Amino acid sequence: MADTRIESDTMGEIEVPNDRYYGCQTARSLINFDIGNDTMPPGVIRAFGILKQAAAKTNVALKQLPSEVGDLIIAASQEVLDGKLNDHFPLRVWQTGSGTQSNMNANEVIANRAIELAGGVLGSKDPVHPNDHVNRAQSSNDTFPTAMHIAAAEAMVHDLLPSVRALRVALQEKSEAWAGIVKIGRTHLMDAVPLTLGQEVSGWVAQLDACLRRLDFVLDDVFELALGGTAVGTGLNTHPLFAQMAADEICNITGLSFCSAENKFAQLAAHDALVSASGALNTLAACLMKIANDVRWLGSGPRCGIGELSLPANEPGSSIMPGKVNPTQSEAMTMVCCQVMGNHTAITIGGSQGNFELNVFKPMMIHNFLHSVQLLTDACRSFREHCVVGM
Amino acid sequence: MLVTALNNHIGYDKAAKIAKHAHEHGLTLKQSALELNLVTEEEFEAWVRPEDMTGSSA
């Protein structure tokens, strides 16, 4: 069997690998956007599986799609949302600013997998067409923003919030355990008046509590979905009930409180919700930077530093200085915080650059946002496990 | 991109043919659609109406 097959789209024919479900537009994007190594995050791919399945269920219910075709799309998109087809999503972040090629990547993979399930020929677009069926009542301009919000919300709710809460609990335990240790307070780095070590750490706990409240607050906007707006926000080529019913299906699939945004124009043309949510990540990074810095300063020494905290000795700290131990978890945490602040700058600039009906900085924005969420999630866990509990 | 209104009636691929044919030969969308025999004049008049494209439809 040949290694490639020929597929065609409105631009003509192109070879695609036989062992991949993606088609022409994905293949063209791989050639036209050979830029960097950053590929579309798995959370966005899963989100596309979720929204394509929700759209198919809704279109069948509204009699906009034959149920046989809908059932095939639902089965294939289940495999996408379960992560089974991630190898079929090779596209880079650095592509069209609307994410159209990743939306088509999802349409092509789901269509071809559905065709295979039906016993058809890959690339034939029969019985499932990537545009007319999988993309029914959708545009990249409303699906990509929807995928951005689903991926952002899932990562925040399932990963980041539990990790920050666990760090908060670990610090609270230290605050209580150290309630009786009186020490000198410092202002301007200079000796001030006494407080307990428990009181000092309670300030960090309160900072994290406020960060958790901010994350909850910004999530409300992230739960609003663009799906149903199609090309410019008007809902062209959708059934009047599509947007609401598809959002309800996305709630059923994810178990999260998504809703259909009241105004779709804003959801396509701007990403203020993600800029705001990134702002909450940025504030969390500022908070964690302060905590991690205090921890390493208080742990400095052991003979010639402040030496008020004893930090866990996790690994040799020097290749030349025998017995040296360093505050490496604080160093990893503060580097993560720098990266999150940088990501927030990129997200802010991208979010400010919408023109008329569309913002075309979408893949960069969600790539950086999910990068920040993952780094903060992992750094909070690592800092808690390998530093805080052993202090 | 008024041709988008034809998607739900004749499919994306045929609608794209009409758009490309019109661009290549300097035709209006309607002239192109009729030349390619993909819709009738009555269908085109009924389906491609900018004032009907500003919202969803059943």
Interface residues (C-beta under 8 A of the other chain):
Chain A: T10 K125 H129 N131 D132 N135 G228 A231 T234 G235 L236 N237 T238 H239 P240 F242 A243
Chain B: M1 T4 A5 N7 N8 G11 Y12 D13 A16 K17 K20 M53 T54 G55 S56 S57 A58
